[in-house]
Amino acid sequence: MKKIAAKKRPASGAPVYVAVVMRKGVNFSNREPHKDWSCFVDAKKEDAVKRALTAACDWVRRYGEYDICVGKLTESVFVPVQFKFEKL
């Protein structure tokens, strides 16, 4: 299997922020029902946080409390595309 390449964002690019919403006290990601998580990416930190808060407030009524982690994105990960040839 090939390695996944991580590249720094170009210096000319504007900062990008991410707000991750996850179940309170859970330190892993899981998209199963009642273990939801989601992330919101935006050029403005305030906008990413606002969208995350909106989702968390909606979900808290159905699934319980959520934590929101916020940070600046500094790298991108590019997963290599792999092709497999088959005889026709």
C-alpha positions in Angstrom: 0.0 0.0 0.0 1.3 3.5 -0.9 1.9 6.1 1.8 -0.6 9.0 2.1 1.1 12.3 1.3 0.6 15.3 3.5 1.3 18.7 2.0 1.5 22.1 3.7 -1.0 24.6 2.5 0.4 27.2 0.0 1.6 30.4 1.7 -0.7 32.5 -0.6 -3.8 30.6 0.5 -6.1 32.2 3.2 -6.2 30.4 6.5 -8.9 27.7 6.8 -10.5 26.7 10.1 -12.3 23.5 11.1 -14.8 23.0 13.9 -15.4 19.3 14.8 -18.6 18.4 16.7 -18.4 15.0 18.5 -20.2 13.3 21.4 -19.2 14.7 24.8 -16.4 12.7 26.4 -15.7 10.6 23.3 -12.3 10.8 21.7 -13.0 8.8 18.5 -15.0 9.4 15.4 -18.0 7.2 14.7 -20.8 7.9 12.2 -23.1 5.2 13.8 -26.4 6.4 15.2 -26.1 8.2 18.5 -22.3 8.4 18.1 -22.4 11.2 15.5 -19.6 13.5 14.6 -19.2 16.1 11.9 -16.9 18.8 10.9 -17.4 22.3 9.5 -14.7 24.0 7.4 -14.7 27.7 6.6 -12.3 30.5 5.8 -13.5 32.4 8.9 -13.1 30.8 12.3 -16.3 32.4 13.6 -18.3 31.0 10.7 -17.0 27.4 11.2 -17.8 27.7 14.9 -21.3 29.1 14.3 -22.2 26.3 11.9 -20.9 23.7 14.4 -22.9 25.3 17.3 -26.0 25.2 15.2 -25.6 21.5 14.5 -24.7 20.7 18.2 -27.7 22.6 19.5 -30.0 20.6 17.1 -28.4 17.3 18.0 -28.3 17.8 21.8 -32.1 17.4 22.0 -32.0 14.0 20.3 -28.6 12.5 21.3 -27.1 14.2 24.3 -24.3 16.7 24.8 -21.5 17.4 22.3 -18.0 18.9 22.4 -16.7 21.2 19.7 -13.0 21.2 18.8 -11.7 24.1 16.8 -8.4 24.6 14.9 -6.6 26.0 11.9 -5.9 23.6 9.1 -2.3 23.6 8.1 -2.0 20.5 6.0 -3.9 18.6 3.4 -3.9 14.8 2.9 -4.1 13.4 -0.6 -5.0 9.7 -0.7 -3.4 8.0 -3.7 -5.7 6.6 -6.4 -5.0 3.0 -7.1 -6.1 1.3 -10.3 -6.3 -2.4 -11.0 -6.2 -3.8 -14.5 -8.4 -6.7 -15.5 -8.3 -8.7 -18.7 -11.3 -8.1 -21.0 
